[in-house]
Amino acid sequence: MNASMSDKRERLESILRTAPVVAVVTIDDADAAVALARALCAGGIVAIEVTLRTPLALAAIRAIADAVPQAAVGAGTVLSAADFAAAAAAGAKFAVSPGATDGLLAAAASSALPWLPGVATAGEAMALAERGYAVQKFFPAQAAGGVEYLRSLAGPLPHIRFCPTGGIGAQNAPEYLRLPNVVCVGGSWLTPAALVLAEDWKAVTALARAAAALRG
């Protein structure tokens, strides 16, 4: 692993270890992005993955990066080299993908932005680990085998750590977090659409605080 890859891995792990949960958010209103990020940070959740699923996602990342320095804002649903470049330009501190492609591998290698690539099988995990990506997103976690599947990977692949995402909520997150190969989980339950629409930031902070207390 070269120095650049080592540095990116250290930065990614540092972000993922800030709390047991990475907040996965889809933002339809860029004006609410800063308030949302502040509410999450107030509850102890500073790693925020803004999915690139709406036209306003990059503007939201830029706004959070500029106005909420305590947040570690990342870009999720990064599907192409162009997405990767746009996320970095917007001020994202990390990028997340549901899977890995040759194009994304090339983009990640040439970028200073840490990357959390997605896997769903042991073979995919091994292939990415060979490339130096020993911290990976397990997605879609529940549909791909859940806790039992990840537990079965811990023995033969002890050097790989996962951030399982997909189908995880407050009820089953502790099961994942008890696994030795799970560094954190990703979840959207901290920012329900109804609370965001109502701008009920106190309720979002309460959910974030509960999530931050899930481990330790």
N, C-alpha and C positions, 0 to 999 in steps of 0.2 A: 504494500500500500504506500503510495507516494505521500509526500508531506501535505500536499493540497487536499487529497482525499482524507487523510487523517484529521486535518483541521476541520473539514466540513463535517466529518462524523462526530467529532468532539462538540462542535457547535450544535448539531442536531440533538445529540444526547442531552446536552445541557438544557435545551429548550423542552424536550419531552419529559425531563425529570423535574421540572418546576412544580408539577402537580400530578395527581393520578389521572386526570382527564384533560384531553385536548378538546376544547369546544369547537364543534363543527357547525358553522353557521352559513346560511344562504341569505343574502341581503338583497332585498328589493327596493330599499329606500336608503340611499347613500347618506342622507342627512341623519339617519338614526344610527349609523355605523359607529360613530365616536361614542355616543351615549351607551350603546350596547357594549362596546369594548371596555369602557370605564366601569360599567356595572359588573362585568365578569371579573375584571381585575380586582375590584373591591371585595369580591368574594373569594379571592385567592386563585382564580384561574386566569393565567396570563398567556398561555399558548392558545391562540385563536386561529383556526383554519377557516378562511373565507373561501367557499367553493366558487369556482369560476362558472357558475351556472346561470348567472344573470348578467345583463349588459352593464350593470352598475358595480359589479364585483371589484374590478380593478380600481375604480374610483374610491370604493370603500376601503380597500387595502391601503391606498395612498393616504386617505384621511386618517385612518387609525395610526399608520406609521408616523405621520406628522404630528398628531395631536395627543397620542397616548403612548409616550415613550416606554412606559413600563410594560406594555404589551409586546409579546412576541407574535406578531401577526404573520401568518403564512397563507399561501395560495393552495387551495385544494382543487381536485378535478383538473389537474394539469395534464393535458392529453397530447400536446405537441411541442415541438421546439419553439414555436411562436408563443405559445402559452408560457413556456418557461422564461423566455426573454421578457415578456410583458410583465410577468410577476416580479422578476428582479427589478425591472425599471420602476415598478410601482412602489417599491420599498419593502417587499415581502422578505421575511427573514428565513423562510424555508418553503419548499414546494412539496406537494403531496400528489401522488397519482394512484388511480385504482389498479394499475398494472404497470408493466414495463415494456417498452418497444425499443428497437434499435435507434430510432430517432431521439427518443427521450434519453437513452443512455449516452448518446453523443452530446446532446444538449447539456446534460448534467455534468459530463466530464469537462466541458469547456466553460462552465459557469462557476462562479464563486458561491452560488446559492446551494445550501444543503438540500438534499433530496430524500424524501421518504417514499420509496417505490412500493407498489402494492403487489402482493402475492396471494395465491389461494392454494398452492400445492407445495409439497416438499421439494419437488424438482425445481420449481420456480425459485423457491427460497435458496436452494443450493447454487443455482446459476447466478443469482444476484450476489450471494456471498462471495463467490469466486471473483466477482468484479469489485469487491471491496465494500459492498452494501450489507453490512451485518446487522443493521437496524432497519426493519421493514414494516410496512403496513400489512396486516392480515385482513383481507377484504374479499367478499362480504363475510364478516366473522361468523355470524350465526348460521347463515346458509352454507358456508364452506366447511362446517364441522364443529364450530364453536369451541368450548372449553376443552372437550375431550380430544379434539384434533390437535389443538395447541399443546396439550399435555403430552400427547404421543410424540410430538416433535422435539420436546425438551431433551429426551435421552440421546437420540442420534445427532441432533443439531444443537448442542449446548452453547455454541458460539454465536447463535443468531437470537436477537431480541426483536420482539414484535409490539406493534401498537394496533391491536385488533379494533376494527371499526365496522359498523353495520349490524343493526339489530341489537345494539347494546344500550341499556338504560340503567337507571339507578338501582333496579332490582337485581340484575345479573352482573353488573360491573364488578362487584366484589369477588365473584367467582373467577373472573379473568385476572384481576389484580393479585390474587393469591398465587398465580402460576409463576414459577421461577424465570420463565422466558418472556414475561410481559413487562415492558417498561412503563406503559400507561395504556389507557384506552381512549378512543375517539368517540364522541357522542354528540348528538344534536338535541338531547333532552333538556339541556340547560337554557335553551332559547326557543321555547314553544312559540309558534307563529302568533297565537292569540296574545301572549304577553308582549311580544315585540310590537304588534299592531297597536296595542293599548299603551305602549311606552311605559310599561310597569317595570321600571328598572330595579326597584326594590325587590320585587319578586324574582327577577333574574339573578340579582346578587345573592338572594337566599338559596336559590338552586345551586349557584356556583359555590357557595360556602359549604353546602352539604356535600357537593362533589369533591371539593378539596380535602374534606375530612374522611374520604372513603378509605384511605390507607394511612397508617401511621398515627 
